[in-house]
């Protein structure tokens, strides 16, 4: 008998996916805040930060976070496509239609975030890529694994060629380095003036930059293809039981050791090359493939480490709660960052060191880990999760908990990736 086509219930969620998503949304803010607090070149070129310890902070961050947790966030989105499709199909509904509607709403949310709040939005990329990824969801684990590997190899070659290109084409290198590396002070000054100005100037700048972000970076730069390969990897990892917590603790630990050792080794190679070159743009371009691969293997090393920690009994409930509210927390972080730094509010754009940013990140993490469990004690979903689900299922979902249902269950079994 078919069951009703409704969102995944709390009692059917996977702790593993919630915890991973929680760590990811926290880590992503530690990276994104650099793009909110200073010109874009500071996000790319750590040597521009003026503080005494800023470069060291950036290098530590590169080892621990850069590219790794965003990759996990992307893979979890792919796993969520499989979960939602499976539930819709089991209920006699059309899984394809459900995901297309869900992605359409996400695209709208992403465009609003991109144009009105922050240029570094990932929701738009996820929604657009998800329209393609959905067609792979019914492949067998073996076939999906081979498709993932093939697309990822092509994507790595493509993004590497795009990344390395400026080092060998002087005209292109000069133009790109002015934007990405801060080689032209006039570009830095213009961007600073824009974001210390009013909201209208921010929106106008994003409207002008959205094409470059989505078309040049996403399509021409190969990021959409790389994102697709990571989403497919998430689907594959779910189908082979990795994301279901079905592997043994020993296997999770072994994969964690291998993945993180490889990632940190590649990060050390990258850091040494950058330091030896005095942080030259040419070296950064040439070593783009190294940083990308380090992010990929490090992501799955961290995912395995979380699997191992859960296997040995750690609950990590505050992190899981943050993951259950990942959409709300992601947008909240953007609002916090832009409110602190942009001219319409705090006006601290370009005036905070990298080390000071990590202090803001730490306070924000603490707030998220406190408020997420408290919120979920009284409500079934985060506010944006509730809105998204209600729109996806075209039915108002239960929101506030009843008195007898004041706490979410401690143990769960399957999940929907928000």
Kinemage of the C-alpha trace (Angstrom):
@kinemage 1
@onewidth
@group {chain A} dominant
@subgroup {mainchain}
@vectorlist {calphas} color= white
{ca unk a 1} P 0.000 0.000 0.000
{ca unk a 2} L 1.371 3.424 -0.933
{ca unk a 3} L 2.004 5.890 1.837
{ca unk a 4} L 1.203 9.574 1.702
{ca unk a 5} L 3.713 11.681 -0.191
{ca unk a 6} L 4.816 13.947 2.655
{ca unk a 7} L 8.170 15.318 3.836
{ca unk a 8} L 10.486 12.980 5.690
{ca unk a 9} L 9.382 12.826 9.337
{ca unk a 10} L 11.669 13.394 12.302
{ca unk a 11} L 11.498 9.748 13.273
{ca unk a 12} L 12.719 8.825 9.811
{ca unk a 13} L 15.783 11.062 9.724
{ca unk a 14} L 19.408 9.976 9.610
{ca unk a 15} L 21.566 11.349 12.428
{ca unk a 16} L 24.641 10.868 10.244
{ca unk a 17} L 23.405 13.208 7.512
{ca unk a 18} L 22.196 15.795 10.017
{ca unk a 19} L 25.551 15.869 11.822
{ca unk a 20} L 27.494 16.125 8.567
{ca unk a 21} L 25.251 18.913 7.361
{ca unk a 22} L 25.656 20.703 10.682
{ca unk a 23} L 29.442 20.634 10.527
{ca unk a 24} L 29.269 21.754 6.892
{ca unk a 25} L 27.073 24.807 7.473
{ca unk a 26} L 29.316 25.907 10.357
{ca unk a 27} L 32.528 25.460 8.364
{ca unk a 28} L 31.151 27.163 5.270
{ca unk a 29} L 30.560 30.375 7.230
{ca unk a 30} L 34.211 30.391 8.329
{ca unk a 31} L 35.146 30.598 4.641
{ca unk a 32} L 32.280 32.749 3.361
{ca unk a 33} L 32.803 35.493 5.921
{ca unk a 34} L 36.062 36.459 4.194
{ca unk a 35} L 34.051 37.265 1.069
{ca unk a 36} L 31.633 39.381 3.098
{ca unk a 37} L 34.234 41.333 5.065
{ca unk a 38} L 36.622 42.505 2.335
{ca unk a 39} L 37.075 42.737 -1.449
{ca unk a 40} L 36.902 39.458 -3.362
{ca unk a 41} L 40.682 39.356 -3.830
{ca unk a 42} L 41.104 38.906 -0.056
{ca unk a 43} L 38.987 35.771 -0.301
{ca unk a 44} L 41.438 34.330 -2.828
{ca unk a 45} L 44.779 35.869 -1.816
{ca unk a 46} L 45.506 35.386 1.883
{ca unk a 47} L 48.672 37.494 1.683
{ca unk a 48} L 46.552 40.657 1.336
{ca unk a 49} L 45.281 40.465 4.909
{ca unk a 50} L 47.185 43.048 6.998
{ca unk a 51} L 47.221 41.432 10.443
{ca unk a 52} L 50.368 39.862 11.906
{ca unk a 53} L 48.784 36.419 12.228
{ca unk a 54} L 46.362 36.628 9.303
{ca unk a 55} L 48.399 34.541 6.879
{ca unk a 56} L 48.898 31.811 9.475
{ca unk a 57} L 45.153 31.796 10.182
{ca unk a 58} L 44.461 31.458 6.457
{ca unk a 59} L 46.882 28.544 6.086
{ca unk a 60} L 45.372 26.705 9.057
{ca unk a 61} L 41.946 27.320 7.595
{ca unk a 62} L 43.078 25.923 4.240
{ca unk a 63} L 44.252 22.712 5.912
{ca unk a 64} L 41.101 22.213 7.954
{ca unk a 65} L 38.206 23.713 6.013
{ca unk a 66} L 38.751 25.115 2.516
{ca unk a 67} L 36.787 23.217 -0.174
{ca unk a 68} L 36.269 20.249 2.143
{ca unk a 69} L 33.027 21.002 3.936
{ca unk a 70} L 31.415 22.722 0.969
{ca unk a 71} L 32.100 19.495 -0.928
{ca unk a 72} L 30.322 17.562 1.818
{ca unk a 73} L 27.386 19.993 1.675
{ca unk a 74} L 27.142 19.406 -2.080
{ca unk a 75} L 27.336 15.621 -1.779
{ca unk a 76} L 24.601 15.663 0.879
{ca unk a 77} L 22.370 17.579 -1.511
{ca unk a 78} L 22.812 14.754 -4.017
{ca unk a 79} L 21.968 12.155 -1.381
{ca unk a 80} L 18.839 14.142 -0.559
{ca unk a 81} L 17.649 13.905 -4.164
{ca unk a 82} L 17.704 10.109 -3.890
{ca unk a 83} L 15.903 10.117 -0.539
{ca unk a 84} L 13.085 12.411 -1.642
{ca unk a 85} L 12.661 10.540 -4.910
{ca unk a 86} L 12.505 7.175 -3.120
{ca unk a 87} L 9.826 8.422 -0.751
{ca unk a 88} L 7.742 9.990 -3.516
{ca unk a 89} L 7.994 6.866 -5.693
{ca unk a 90} L 7.004 4.646 -2.749
{ca unk a 91} L 3.944 6.814 -2.169
{ca unk a 92} L 2.855 6.423 -5.771
{ca unk a 93} L 3.777 9.992 -6.639
{ca unk a 94} L 6.215 11.138 -9.291
{ca unk a 95} L 9.652 11.517 -7.756
{ca unk a 96} L 10.884 13.491 -10.749
{ca unk a 97} L 8.081 16.017 -10.485
{ca unk a 98} L 8.577 16.425 -6.751
{ca unk a 99} L 12.295 17.149 -7.126
{ca unk a 100} L 11.765 19.511 -10.065
{ca unk a 101} L 9.280 21.518 -8.002
{ca unk a 102} L 11.587 21.467 -4.976
{ca unk a 103} L 14.541 22.658 -7.059
{ca unk a 104} L 12.445 25.374 -8.686
{ca unk a 105} L 11.646 26.872 -5.294
{ca unk a 106} L 15.296 26.537 -4.266
{ca unk a 107} L 16.298 28.399 -7.417
{ca unk a 108} L 13.984 31.253 -6.440
{ca unk a 109} L 15.429 31.344 -2.917
{ca unk a 110} L 18.933 31.251 -4.374
{ca unk a 111} L 18.333 34.141 -6.779
{ca unk a 112} L 16.884 36.234 -3.937
{ca unk a 113} L 19.921 35.428 -1.778
{ca unk a 114} L 22.312 36.104 -4.657
{ca unk a 115} L 20.857 39.467 -5.652
{ca unk a 116} L 19.634 40.878 -2.338
{ca unk a 117} L 21.974 39.481 0.331
{ca unk a 118} L 25.319 38.074 -0.831
{ca unk a 119} L 27.056 37.409 -4.127
{ca unk a 120} L 28.649 34.125 -3.014
{ca unk a 121} L 25.369 32.176 -3.027
{ca unk a 122} L 25.529 28.396 -3.578
{ca unk a 123} L 21.791 27.680 -3.597
{ca unk a 124} L 21.399 28.842 -7.198
{ca unk a 125} L 24.210 26.554 -8.310
{ca unk a 126} L 22.693 23.634 -6.386
{ca unk a 127} L 19.252 24.180 -7.873
{ca unk a 128} L 20.484 24.468 -11.461
{ca unk a 129} L 22.803 21.479 -11.116
{ca unk a 130} L 20.075 19.483 -9.384
{ca unk a 131} L 17.927 19.741 -12.512
{ca unk a 132} L 20.575 17.595 -14.227
{ca unk a 133} L 21.552 15.348 -11.308
{ca unk a 134} L 17.995 14.094 -10.859
{ca unk a 135} L 18.197 12.010 -14.036
{ca unk a 136} L 20.984 9.868 -12.557
{ca unk a 137} L 19.149 8.954 -9.352
{ca unk a 138} L 17.723 5.605 -10.482
{ca unk a 139} L 21.027 4.166 -11.707
{ca unk a 140} L 22.427 1.179 -9.848
{ca unk a 141} L 25.202 1.813 -7.357
{ca unk a 142} L 27.833 0.364 -9.692
{ca unk a 143} L 26.706 2.338 -12.742
{ca unk a 144} L 26.345 5.519 -10.711
{ca unk a 145} L 29.845 5.032 -9.320
{ca unk a 146} L 31.359 4.806 -12.786
{ca unk a 147} L 29.362 7.819 -14.004
{ca unk a 148} L 30.547 9.794 -10.988
{ca unk a 149} L 34.176 8.891 -11.616
{ca unk a 150} L 34.004 9.729 -15.322
{ca unk a 151} L 32.295 13.084 -14.852
{ca unk a 152} L 34.600 13.998 -11.974
{ca unk a 153} L 37.721 13.311 -14.064
{ca unk a 154} L 36.379 15.501 -16.880
{ca unk a 155} L 35.370 18.201 -14.385
{ca unk a 156} L 38.788 18.198 -12.714
{ca unk a 157} L 40.513 18.465 -16.096
{ca unk a 158} L 38.190 21.289 -17.133
{ca unk a 159} L 38.464 23.321 -13.928
{ca unk a 160} L 42.216 22.757 -13.838
{ca unk a 161} L 42.631 24.005 -17.395
{ca unk a 162} L 40.518 27.054 -16.578
{ca unk a 163} L 42.459 27.670 -13.364
{ca unk a 164} L 45.908 27.194 -14.880
{ca unk a 165} L 45.137 29.191 -18.041
{ca unk a 166} L 45.871 32.685 -16.641
{ca unk a 167} L 49.413 31.612 -15.741
{ca unk a 168} L 50.208 31.004 -19.421
{ca unk a 169} L 48.132 33.705 -21.139
{ca unk a 170} L 49.551 37.088 -20.047
{ca unk a 171} L 46.577 39.187 -21.178
{ca unk a 172} L 44.096 36.935 -19.395
{ca unk a 173} L 46.353 36.656 -16.362
{ca unk a 174} L 46.561 40.429 -15.930
{ca unk a 175} L 42.785 40.820 -16.071
{ca unk a 176} L 42.034 37.913 -13.741
{ca unk a 177} L 44.741 38.826 -11.218
{ca unk a 178} L 43.341 42.349 -10.920
{ca unk a 179} L 40.028 40.893 -9.735
{ca unk a 180} L 41.132 37.729 -7.941
{ca unk a 181} L 44.549 38.656 -6.600
{ca unk a 182} L 44.364 42.352 -5.788
{ca unk a 183} L 47.084 43.380 -8.221
{ca unk a 184} L 45.207 46.580 -9.130
{ca unk a 185} L 44.534 48.833 -6.093
{ca unk a 186} L 41.881 50.706 -8.066
{ca unk a 187} L 39.767 47.537 -8.268
{ca unk a 188} L 40.053 47.017 -4.502
{ca unk a 189} L 39.139 50.656 -3.807
{ca unk a 190} L 36.123 50.532 -6.119
{ca unk a 191} L 34.780 47.358 -4.512
{ca unk a 192} L 35.296 48.768 -1.027
{ca unk a 193} L 33.435 51.961 -1.952
{ca unk a 194} L 30.552 49.934 -3.376
{ca unk a 195} L 30.005 47.832 -0.266
{ca unk a 196} L 30.429 50.738 2.121
{ca unk a 197} L 27.680 52.488 0.173
{ca unk a 198} L 23.930 51.947 0.181
{ca unk a 199} L 21.873 48.848 -0.566
{ca unk a 200} L 21.050 50.082 -4.068
{ca unk a 201} L 24.709 50.042 -5.041
{ca unk a 202} L 25.134 46.533 -3.643
{ca unk a 203} L 22.220 45.194 -5.682
{ca unk a 204} L 23.360 46.961 -8.839
{ca unk a 205} L 26.841 45.486 -8.438
{ca unk a 206} L 25.398 41.984 -7.956
{ca unk a 207} L 23.180 42.345 -11.009
{ca unk a 208} L 26.248 43.227 -13.079
{ca unk a 209} L 28.325 40.422 -11.543
{ca unk a 210} L 25.703 37.641 -11.582
{ca unk a 211} L 26.402 36.821 -15.229
{ca unk a 212} L 30.131 36.429 -14.583
{ca unk a 213} L 29.467 34.345 -11.477
{ca unk a 214} L 27.014 31.910 -13.064
{ca unk a 215} L 28.232 31.815 -16.659
{ca unk a 216} L 31.971 32.449 -16.509
{ca unk a 217} L 32.650 30.725 -13.179
{ca unk a 218} L 29.856 28.152 -13.347
{ca unk a 219} L 29.671 27.106 -16.995
{ca unk a 220} L 32.910 28.232 -18.634
{ca unk a 221} L 34.945 27.599 -15.485
{ca unk a 222} L 33.518 24.098 -15.104
{ca unk a 223} L 32.145 24.559 -11.584
{ca unk a 224} L 28.679 23.340 -12.552
{ca unk a 225} L 30.204 20.139 -13.906
{ca unk a 226} L 32.334 19.664 -10.790
{ca unk a 227} L 29.273 20.296 -8.612
{ca unk a 228} L 27.335 17.700 -10.618
{ca unk a 229} L 30.059 15.106 -10.090
{ca unk a 230} L 30.042 15.757 -6.329
{ca unk a 231} L 26.246 15.470 -6.164
{ca unk a 232} L 26.465 12.154 -7.996
{ca unk a 233} L 29.135 11.058 -5.525
{ca unk a 234} L 26.662 11.823 -2.745
{ca unk a 235} L 24.009 9.689 -4.449
{ca unk a 236} L 26.508 6.864 -4.835
{ca unk a 237} L 27.686 7.073 -1.221
{ca unk a 238} L 24.087 6.834 -0.077
{ca unk a 239} L 23.351 3.835 -2.282
{ca unk a 240} L 26.392 1.888 -1.056
{ca unk a 241} L 25.447 2.501 2.578
{ca unk a 242} L 28.161 5.011 3.490
{ca unk a 243} L 25.702 7.816 4.275
{ca unk a 244} L 23.332 5.409 6.009
{ca unk a 245} L 25.906 4.632 8.691
{ca unk a 246} L 25.941 1.030 7.479
{ca unk a 247} L 29.726 0.635 7.363
{ca unk a 248} L 31.730 -0.688 10.281
{ca unk a 249} L 33.551 1.713 12.582
{ca unk a 250} L 36.866 0.278 11.416
{ca unk a 251} L 36.092 0.988 7.760
{ca unk a 252} L 35.025 4.554 8.537
{ca unk a 253} L 38.219 5.107 10.528
{ca unk a 254} L 40.429 3.652 7.782
{ca unk a 255} L 38.858 5.869 5.129
{ca unk a 256} L 39.149 8.891 7.429
{ca unk a 257} L 42.871 8.297 7.964
{ca unk a 258} L 43.559 7.776 4.256
{ca unk a 259} L 41.423 10.702 3.086
{ca unk a 260} L 42.701 13.237 5.587
{ca unk a 261} L 46.330 12.148 5.238
{ca unk a 262} L 46.137 12.626 1.460
{ca unk a 263} L 44.316 15.944 1.797
{ca unk a 264} L 46.712 17.388 4.347
{ca unk a 265} L 49.701 16.171 2.349
{ca unk a 266} L 48.404 17.976 -0.738
{ca unk a 267} L 47.631 21.078 1.322
{ca unk a 268} L 51.213 21.046 2.638
{ca unk a 269} L 52.517 20.836 -0.935
{ca unk a 270} L 50.277 23.725 -1.947
{ca unk a 271} L 51.227 25.862 1.075
{ca unk a 272} L 54.944 25.294 0.501
{ca unk a 273} L 54.668 26.264 -3.163
{ca unk a 274} L 52.755 29.442 -2.330
{ca unk a 275} L 55.197 30.457 0.403
{ca unk a 276} L 58.220 29.766 -1.816
{ca unk a 277} L 56.805 31.947 -4.587
{ca unk a 278} L 55.879 34.799 -2.266
{ca unk a 279} L 52.202 34.120 -2.943
{ca unk a 280} L 52.404 34.761 -6.673
{ca unk a 281} L 49.254 34.569 -8.784
{ca unk a 282} L 51.000 32.313 -11.314
{ca unk a 283} L 51.800 29.714 -8.635
{ca unk a 284} L 48.241 29.900 -7.345
{ca unk a 285} L 46.936 29.211 -10.854
{ca unk a 286} L 49.286 26.291 -11.499
{ca unk a 287} L 48.444 24.657 -8.164
{ca unk a 288} L 44.670 25.001 -8.581
{ca unk a 289} L 44.283 21.253 -9.359
{ca unk a 290} L 46.191 20.348 -6.172
{ca unk a 291} L 43.878 22.450 -3.999
{ca unk a 292} L 40.775 21.052 -5.706
{ca unk a 293} L 41.793 17.416 -5.243
{ca unk a 294} L 42.776 18.109 -1.627
{ca unk a 295} L 39.282 19.445 -1.041
{ca unk a 296} L 37.626 16.381 -2.560
{ca unk a 297} L 39.580 13.712 -0.691
{ca unk a 298} L 39.521 15.751 2.516
{ca unk a 299} L 35.743 16.056 2.329
{ca unk a 300} L 35.182 12.339 2.278
{ca unk a 301} L 37.869 11.849 4.904
{ca unk a 302} L 35.927 14.147 7.220
{ca unk a 303} L 32.654 12.414 6.346
{ca unk a 304} L 34.217 9.080 7.306
{ca unk a 305} L 35.570 10.585 10.535
{ca unk a 306} L 32.068 11.721 11.503
{ca unk a 307} L 30.776 8.230 10.716
{ca unk a 308} L 33.406 6.755 13.018
{ca unk a 309} L 32.612 9.187 15.848
{ca unk a 310} L 28.935 8.272 15.669
{ca unk a 311} L 29.821 4.570 15.621
{ca unk a 312} L 31.718 4.885 18.905
{ca unk a 313} L 28.753 6.555 20.566
{ca unk a 314} L 29.195 10.328 20.249
{ca unk a 315} L 25.784 11.946 19.770
{ca unk a 316} L 26.787 15.465 18.678
{ca unk a 317} L 23.163 16.576 19.112
{ca unk a 318} L 23.759 20.360 18.883
{ca unk a 319} L 25.587 19.834 15.579
{ca unk a 320} L 22.779 17.588 14.309
{ca unk a 321} L 20.247 20.286 15.223
{ca unk a 322} L 22.290 22.854 13.290
{ca unk a 323} L 22.207 20.450 10.340
{ca unk a 324} L 18.458 20.003 10.522
{ca unk a 325} L 18.205 23.774 10.190
{ca unk a 326} L 20.988 24.100 7.611
{ca unk a 327} L 18.971 26.222 5.166
{ca unk a 328} L 17.907 28.685 7.864
{ca unk a 329} L 21.385 28.773 9.394
{ca unk a 330} L 23.073 29.269 6.009
{ca unk a 331} L 20.923 32.303 5.196
{ca unk a 332} L 21.237 33.577 8.782
{ca unk a 333} L 25.032 33.526 8.486
{ca unk a 334} L 24.841 35.604 5.309
{ca unk a 335} L 22.580 38.118 7.045
{ca unk a 336} L 24.901 38.281 10.059
{ca unk a 337} L 28.007 38.781 7.928
{ca unk a 338} L 26.589 41.385 5.570
{ca unk a 339} L 24.949 43.279 8.447
{ca unk a 340} L 28.276 43.561 10.258
{ca unk a 341} L 30.351 44.591 7.258
{ca unk a 342} L 28.216 46.349 4.643
{ca unk a 343} L 27.683 50.092 4.636
{ca unk a 344} L 23.919 49.984 5.223
{ca unk a 345} L 24.555 48.635 8.754
{ca unk a 346} L 27.847 47.971 10.577
{ca unk a 347} L 30.099 49.419 7.887
{ca unk a 348} L 33.205 47.405 8.841
{ca unk a 349} L 33.973 46.284 5.274
{ca unk a 350} L 37.742 46.122 4.762
{ca unk a 351} L 38.510 47.075 8.380
{ca unk a 352} L 38.714 43.702 10.157
{ca unk a 353} L 41.658 41.290 10.201
{ca unk a 354} L 41.380 37.609 9.332
{ca unk a 355} L 42.094 36.699 12.953
{ca unk a 356} L 39.288 38.972 14.143
{ca unk a 357} L 36.959 37.343 11.619
{ca unk a 358} L 37.553 33.990 13.278
{ca unk a 359} L 36.403 35.535 16.553
{ca unk a 360} L 33.133 36.547 14.892
{ca unk a 361} L 32.854 33.049 13.432
{ca unk a 362} L 33.360 31.462 16.850
{ca unk a 363} L 30.603 33.559 18.435
{ca unk a 364} L 28.269 32.770 15.521
{ca unk a 365} L 28.983 29.043 15.799
{ca unk a 366} L 28.187 29.143 19.498
{ca unk a 367} L 24.924 30.969 18.828
{ca unk a 368} L 23.897 28.427 16.167
{ca unk a 369} L 24.721 25.462 18.404
{ca unk a 370} L 22.638 26.992 21.202
{ca unk a 371} L 19.666 28.284 19.266
{ca unk a 372} L 19.152 25.363 16.880
{ca unk a 373} L 18.334 22.747 19.590
{ca unk a 374} L 16.175 25.275 21.460
{ca unk a 375} L 14.222 26.122 18.313
{ca unk a 376} L 13.688 22.454 17.414
{ca unk a 377} L 12.423 21.757 20.906
{ca unk a 378} L 9.423 23.975 20.108
{ca unk a 379} L 9.138 23.662 16.312
{ca unk a 380} L 9.303 20.748 13.884
{ca unk a 381} L 11.478 22.599 11.339
{ca unk a 382} L 13.569 25.699 10.943
{ca unk a 383} L 11.515 28.590 9.505
{ca unk a 384} L 13.004 28.401 6.007
{ca unk a 385} L 12.885 24.592 6.003
{ca unk a 386} L 9.191 24.808 6.888
{ca unk a 387} L 8.513 27.320 4.098
{ca unk a 388} L 10.448 25.295 1.517
{ca unk a 389} L 8.686 22.036 2.431
{ca unk a 390} L 5.261 23.666 2.448
{ca unk a 391} L 5.867 25.065 -1.034
{ca unk a 392} L 7.357 21.792 -2.310
{ca unk a 393} L 4.400 19.695 -1.148
{ca unk a 394} L 1.943 22.527 -1.854
{ca unk a 395} L 0.493 22.028 1.598
{ca unk a 396} L 1.116 23.880 4.856
{ca unk a 397} L 3.291 21.633 7.007
{ca unk a 398} L 2.980 21.305 10.799
{ca unk a 399} L 5.248 23.857 12.405
{ca unk a 400} L 4.847 24.334 16.149
{ca unk a 401} L 5.137 21.289 18.380
{ca unk a 402} L 2.295 20.295 20.652
{ca unk a 403} L 2.954 20.277 24.391
{ca unk a 404} L 3.312 16.488 24.521
{ca unk a 405} L 5.836 16.579 21.666
{ca unk a 406} L 8.300 19.105 23.059
{ca unk a 407} L 11.538 17.342 22.086
{ca unk a 408} L 12.713 15.715 18.844
{ca unk a 409} L 13.484 11.988 19.031
{ca unk a 410} L 17.016 11.042 19.983
{ca unk a 411} L 17.379 8.277 17.453
{ca unk a 412} L 16.497 8.487 13.781
{ca unk a 413} L 16.701 6.346 10.687
{ca unk a 414} L 16.459 8.234 7.401
{ca unk a 415} L 16.654 11.818 6.276
{ca unk a 416} L 15.784 14.479 3.765
{ca unk a 417} L 18.599 16.816 2.867
{ca unk a 418} L 17.437 20.368 3.195
